[in-house]
């Protein structure tokens, strides 16, 4: 997202956002990954939300899907852990969902001890907040599964934990890993996990339907 500047009025910003959205559309892009909703809880907090909404709306008007990051926040982390969470950080996500401005939500790789003792992308509790408390019914995407903050978790377990927690799309920053082609290896891990009863077909079907519903909206 373009840098927020409180000295530029909303009309000027809206014009800049529209130009960028048109440029992306002309390039043939249909997904913006990601609008950053980790906003500073300062005097400009509410203004930042409004400007972010204007940017997302410009993308939507130009047939570009909007992904937002990183739920539930990325602020105040130390050694990949957030010990004290400010509940106001949920407001931008809530407002975006109510205005139907989000197609994807990216889950953080951090631990939020107020909610759970595991990383957000592995947390059923945090995903329940997103699904049930904030009423988000579209696609959830993980933060980078290859991220260094997840080194304490076995690679196969990262895949299984994220899917079982409720993540719909797994994000990998590299096409090749030490096991070979990333996609091929991940599919083999998921297939074996289903065969071994570690992931249910029902859980995969839930994600499949959300993804298909979104793909049907591509113009």
N, C-alpha and C positions, 0 to 999 in steps of 0.2 A: 504494500500500500504506500502511496506517496506520503512523505513525511508530513505530520500534522504541524501546522503553523498557525497559532492563535491570532497572528497579525493579519492573516488573509481571510477575507470574509467568505461566507458560505457560498455566495453566488460565484465568486472566482474559483473556489475549490470545486464546485459542482461542474463548472465548465472544464477544468483540468481533468477531473475524473472521467467525464464523458469522452473527452479526446483520447484518453488512455484506453478506455474500454473499446472505443471504435477501432483504435490501432490494433488491439489484441484480436478483435473480431475479424479484422481484415487479414490478419496473419493466419486465420483458420483455427485459433485456439478456442476451446470451449470450457476450460476450467482454470480458475485463478487459485493457486495454492501458495500462500494462504493469506487471508485478511487477518492481521494480528489484533486480537482482542485482549491482549495482556496490557491493559492501559494503566498509566500512572494514576494512583488514587490521590490526585492533587486538586487544586482549584479548577483545573481545566478538564476534570474527569468527564463531566456530563457533555461538555462541548466535544471532547474526543469521541464519545459515543455517537453523537449526531453526525460528525464528519465521517466516521467510519461507516455509518448507515448510508450516507449519501454515496460513498464510494461503492459499497456493495450493491446499492440500487442501480447505479450506472452500469455495473457489470451485468446484472440480471436483465436490464432493459436491452442489452446487446447480446442476449442469449449465451452468456458465460456463467457456468456454474460457479458457486461461491463456496470455498472451504475456509473455515476460520480456525485459528490456533491460539493458544494451546490450552485446552480445557483440563482442569478448571482455572489454571493460570500458570505463569512461569516466574512470578516475582518472589523476592525474598527467599531464594533458595541458597542453601549452603551445603556443599558436597552432595548435590542432587536431592536434597531433602528440604521441604517446607514445613517448619515446625509450628508456625502460627499463621493461619489462613484468615484473610479478611473476607467475610462473606459478601461484601460489596463487589468483589471481583466477579461474582456470578452475574451481575446486572447486565453487562454488555451482551453476554450470551443469551440471557432471558429475553432481552429486548429484541435482538436479532431473530430469535425463534418466533416470537409473537408476531413480528412483521413479515415472517416467511422469507427471510433474506439468506438463509443458510441451506446448502445442499449437503455439505460434509462438515463434520466437526473432527478436528485432529486432537487426539488425546495426548497429554503431556507424558514425558518419560520420567518425570519427577515423582517422589513420594510425598504425599500430603498427610501428615500424621494426624491432623484433625479428623480425617475421614477413614484412613486405612494405613496399614503398615507395609503395603506393597506399592509399586509404581502405578500411576493412574491408568496406564494402558492395560494393566493386569487386574484392575480393581472392579469387581462387580458392584461394590458400594458406590463408587464414583460414577460408573455408567448408569446405575439406577437413578442417581440425582439427575443426570442428563435426560434419561428416558422418561422417568416418572414425575420428578419434581418440576423439570423445565419443559416437559412434553415434546422432546425432540424425537421425531419418528423417521428421520432419514438416515443417511449413511455415516457411520463412525469409522474414521481412519486412524491408524496408529501413528505415533511418532516413529522415527527411524528405528526399526528393530535391530539394526546393526550399531546403534548408538553406544558409546563407551559407558554411559551411565547404567547400562544393563549387563555389564561384564560379569556381575555376580550371578547371573541367571544363565543356565545352560541354553545353547542356541535353540535346540528343539523345544525345550520348555517354554521359551519366549513365544514361539508360534502357537503352541497348544494353550498356554495361559491366556494369551491375548484373545484368541478365538472363543474360548470358553467364558471369558469375562463379558463378551458381547461385541468385540471389534468386528467390523464387517470387511474392511480392507486393510491388509498389512502393507506398510510402506518400507521398502528396502532401498537404501541410497546407492547400492552398487549392484550392477548386473552380474558380476562374477564374485564368488566367495571361495574360500579354501576348499569347499566341497564340490566346486564346479559352477555350472550355470545356476544362478540364484533361483529363478522361477522353477526350474526342473526339480531342484533339490527340495524347495518348499512344498511343492505339490506331492512329492514322495513322502515327506514328513507328515503332511495332513492325511494322505491316503492311509498310511500305516496307523496313524492315531485313530482314524475312524475304524479300521479293521480291528484294532486292539481295544476298542470301546472307550478310548480316552476323549474322543470328540464325537458327539452325536450327529447323525444326519439331520435331525431337526434343527440343531443350532446352525449348520451350514445352510440349510434351506431358508432360514430366517434372513440371513445375510444376502443370499442369492435374490430373494424377492425384493429386498430394499434396493439392491444394485440394479436389477432389471427395471424396477419402477422409475428409477432415475434415468436410465438409458433411454427409456421410452419417451422422455421429455426432450431429447436432443433434437434440435431443429437444423 
